[in-house]
Amino acid sequence: MSPSVGVVVSWWPGIAVALPLVGVAVSAATGWSERRRASVLAGLTFGSLLVALGLIREVLAGRMPEVHLLHMTAQLWMVLRVDAAGALYGATVAALGLLALTYAFGYVQPGPRRARFFAFFMACLACTLGVAYAGNLLTFLVFYEAFSVLTYALVVHEQTPAAIAAGTKYIAYILVGGSLVLAGVLLTFFLAGDLAFVGGGFLPVDAPRGQLLTAFWCFVVGFGVKAALVPLHGWVPDAHPAAPAPFSAVLSGVMVAAGAFGIMRVVFDVVGVGLFTSLGVAPWLTAIAAVTILVGALLALGQEDLKRRLAYSTISQMGYLTLAVSLAGSGVMAGGLVHLVHHAFMKGTLFFCAGLWIHVTGARRLGELRGVGARMPLTTAAFTLAALGMIGVPPLSGFVSKWWLGVGMLEIGAGAALAVLLAGALLAAAYLLPVVYAAYFAPTRPGAATGAGAASRAGGATPTGDPASRGAREAPWTMLGPTLAAAALTLAFGLGSHLRGFPLQLAERAVLAWFGGG
Amino acid sequence: MTHAGPMLVLLVPLAAIPLLWPAGRWGRVAMGWLVTLASAASFAAVAAMAPAVVAHGRLTVSVPGVLGRLGFALDGVGLVFALITTFVWTCASLYAIDYLQHDGKERRYHLTSLLTLAAMIGIVVASDLITLYVFFEWLGLAAYLFVVHVGGREADRAGLKYLILTLLGGFAVLTGALIVQGMGGGELGVALALEPGSETMRWVAAALLVLGFGVKAGVLGLHIWLPDAHTAAPAPASALLSGLMIKAGAYGILRTVAGLFGGGPDAPPSLALQAETLALAVLFLGSATMFVGVVMALWQNVAKRLLAYSSVSQMGFILVGIGAAAYLAEGGSVGWTGTLLHVVNHALFKGLLFLGLGAVIHATGEGDLRRLGGLWRRMPWTFAFVVIAVGGISGLPGLNGFVSKSVLHHALAYAEGHHHLVALQWAEWVFTITTIGTAAALIKLLAMTFLGSARADLGRPVHEASWRMRLAMGAMAAAIVALGLRPQLLAPVLAAGVEVYAASSAGVLGYVTSPIGHAADLRAAATALTLGALVAWASARWRVFDRPPPVWLSLDRLLALAIAAGTAAIRWGLAERAAFEASARRLFERERDAVLAATARPPIVGRRLWLRLRVQTLAAIERLAANWELAERFTRQLGQRLDESRRLDESRRLQREARLAHPEAVVVPGSEELRRAARRRIQRDTRDLSLNVGVLFVVWLLFLGALWIVAS
């Protein structure tokens, strides 16, 4: 840890986590008008975002806000402590959460399930923030498990047979993963007797190699389920299409990233770079990440269902994070952290757009999107922007993260990893551009049954004919606004990537702590 | 000198974009004028900076905070490109107003036009490789909208081909830029310093950059997108694509070869050697490109395709110029003069040719030369402009192409005299032959369009182009004549450009002042024109080019063949591996016996469970072997289907040719079903092939990973 960082006691991390928890009670409160409830929820999340941004300021000023939540025994306690990586991830969670919440006000249908959705959504948000700000492994585990389980209610929200099946698959995967993480935490406690995150790691170097390896693989496999490492990714392509679009966005943008974030924490704050390298596990992790990137992207190519396609894209893109961790170079790690943030907003935009298309035209499949560009120009423009960002077209944010990943890889001479990175980006073009093409250029088939059935969801006039002939009709602003905002962030993070307080600076700060100023 | 100009000129077209919507309310003409004015304003802005560039050499400005740091600089080379870009853009935009009148998608066209103009300007004012890459990628993606503008199946296919190659090229440039950045370089004006042990990486980076930019420049082998895309786009967009945007690729190659990997006066020998080799490679690439391009152009019977192949060939001239100039290093002033002058000239005459033939297509609705003819009476103005452009490109003395081709020829001769490489002698012959071929191809175009009598009933009255179209073409024709008679008009700007990479520009004025003064040049031009006319006549007389080009000449087919060969090789490899497989089976059996022998049942596991476990393990191993056989069978089937689809493709092409030759022939009933079936089959094959390649790729990757782990 760099000496300039000073721990200060501050309640703000606790407040950031607590504000959405208040929202849980608000969602459950009966007798409130929908409008009032919505504004209070948005206000609470906005407050949480403001606190998260304030914490970024604190971290940049060289302070490390810390608050103790609970002392169980002399060695076991729960603590929130905000370092650069946590502040970055926390702000991403809060910002994407706010966008998705606003979007959800328009997307989630009124009815008895609406209150449940918001209650669980807020709880998930709180716990994910807890994961971001967790100061030791125990806190991390508690929040991680909590939000993993809470997510189930959101995956099965629509209660269709497909959603229930996806939920069952999800919970089975996640519980097994979670128990492996628990095993890892226990082993770590046994080996080190301490659980607080320290830049550079705290596992004793002289511990038996077999036990260290077991602990490490427990963590990687456990978190790998959440991070959708191939072959542990089975739940991802089912859960995403089943969940409501705003939650798919959050699930894909920050919750899958929580798994990668966990791997990051374990490698850099528990095991430490030195021990990680000497254990000899890095090449294996690299191979797994490379396979994840390529297989995820190749599988995405064949998907007709848009949300499924995007889910596979998430698998592929989250592989970059694991790849960055496994290479254990300071430059490439900074690129990886930046990619976490940038990917969240790009993928958020993509899922928001997919949701808008479903909401307005009922189009879920690629073939049904023909001519939708003429009808919903703003939505399609946002999708195009985010898709180009995912491919890494300058000057969008995806370019920045891929650039820094690439520069970092060349720094440590990992040419093969660079080839994987570029192949992944090329495959991203191959699976995302057909969507853009279908929306803008594909000839519309007269009398195509686009959304004739599902359009009743929109509640408006029953559309007839193909989408292009129906004239422009965008979704209401509660949903379009967050979509455009996320797309704008994609552009802003690209253009302003080097400004103070933007992800790159924080990522460099985080990497400094992990690699000891090197 | 610091000067905000290079960045501000980039903002001119961007600022016009939001004005498109209010202008659209005034009508389509207002939108067209807006774009024309924006292009003219960019031209004025660039021209206003010219004196400062001539005086100070290089204007720089950097914008911190955007993508790290975007750096802009305008030097002499960039100035030449920027001037001609904005000038031709103005003319093409003016022309587009009337050309697009029944189009219905004008706003998208004009939006694309402004976006690509900004990207073009961005490319030539970029001062470092990252900024250049940003605008290059932007240009490539935005120009896609030009290619698919007309819509329909042809345009879609051309667009897909274009997009795939552009993306691949973009990634090559990105990788090159990453490597260059990693070696501590990136400023275009500064040669990349040599670090010991980095020679291989330098080669990789240089090759990636040249190939990546080469996609855009239409270098031989990477040009396969170009004829399709330039034909599919509307005429003014073709003029921009063919006259200007492919120059972005040449510009990138120029900066790579002469700037980043240039030797410089005090370079160590190994670096100078590399620079020289790279320059020669570009020179020979250009040589091959110019020759193949012109042969293919001669073979075309569709006006725009002919022009597109001619563009490929002309890019070869420019690449030869770049190669020769870089090869001569500080002594390359004659090469740089020829290259820069030819960039300007080609933009003018190729732009004008596309606009002129566009006017013909607009008036007749027909782009096939075999159905045109005798138009000079109906379209005298257009005829006159096209004659000037054809004269320019064929090197008629008194027009601009003569000057630049003569200077390029001198440069090639100097390069040959430098180390007396025999191969350069050959390059000079290729140069001469290509000049003849160019004249022949363009004379063929001119004759078949405008001369003789009409070959087919076009079914509508033919009208002369509108005044705006004539004004646009007239401006370019005037520029061609002016630069032919008085090339020294450009001398100060050229001198500024030449000074960027050559030691002195003292001779520039001499090369361009008295173009008609050299008897040898005149003789060469006269020979080329005469022989060209002869070739054009003879080929028409004996119908040499009526048959489609031989199949082995088509690069598309070569690519398909390569893929088929790859598949066949895999198939062959699989067949040859029967022995290997037998040994593998033996190995498996031994393994199985070993498993059976070594795994005695542990006492805590029940016998039944143990048996089941063991049976399942063995089954899993067995299944692996079976999968291998399955993959082999699948590959063999795929190969067969590929052969079949190639045959179908071939018969389809023959049918098309037959239909074109005999349009009156009745369409064979049922051919539609056949075609559809063939299409479905080809789609399926493509899908299977990509799947196969993907699986092989992953397997190969796993194999590599395993090797690596075993090795380390």
Interface residues (C-beta under 8 A of the other chain):
Chain A: P283 W284 T286 A287 A290 V291 L294 V295 L298 L301 L388 I391 G392 V393 P394 P395 F399 V400 W403 G406 V407 L410 E411 A416 L418 V420 L422 A425 L426 A429 L433 F441 P443 G494 L495 G496 S497 H498 L499
Chain B: P64 G65 V66 L67 G68 R69 I130 Y133 V134 E137 W138 L141 V148 G151 D156 G159 L163 L167 L168 F171 L174 T175 L178 I179 Q181 G182 S690 G694 F697 V698 L701 L702 L704 G705 W708 I709 S712
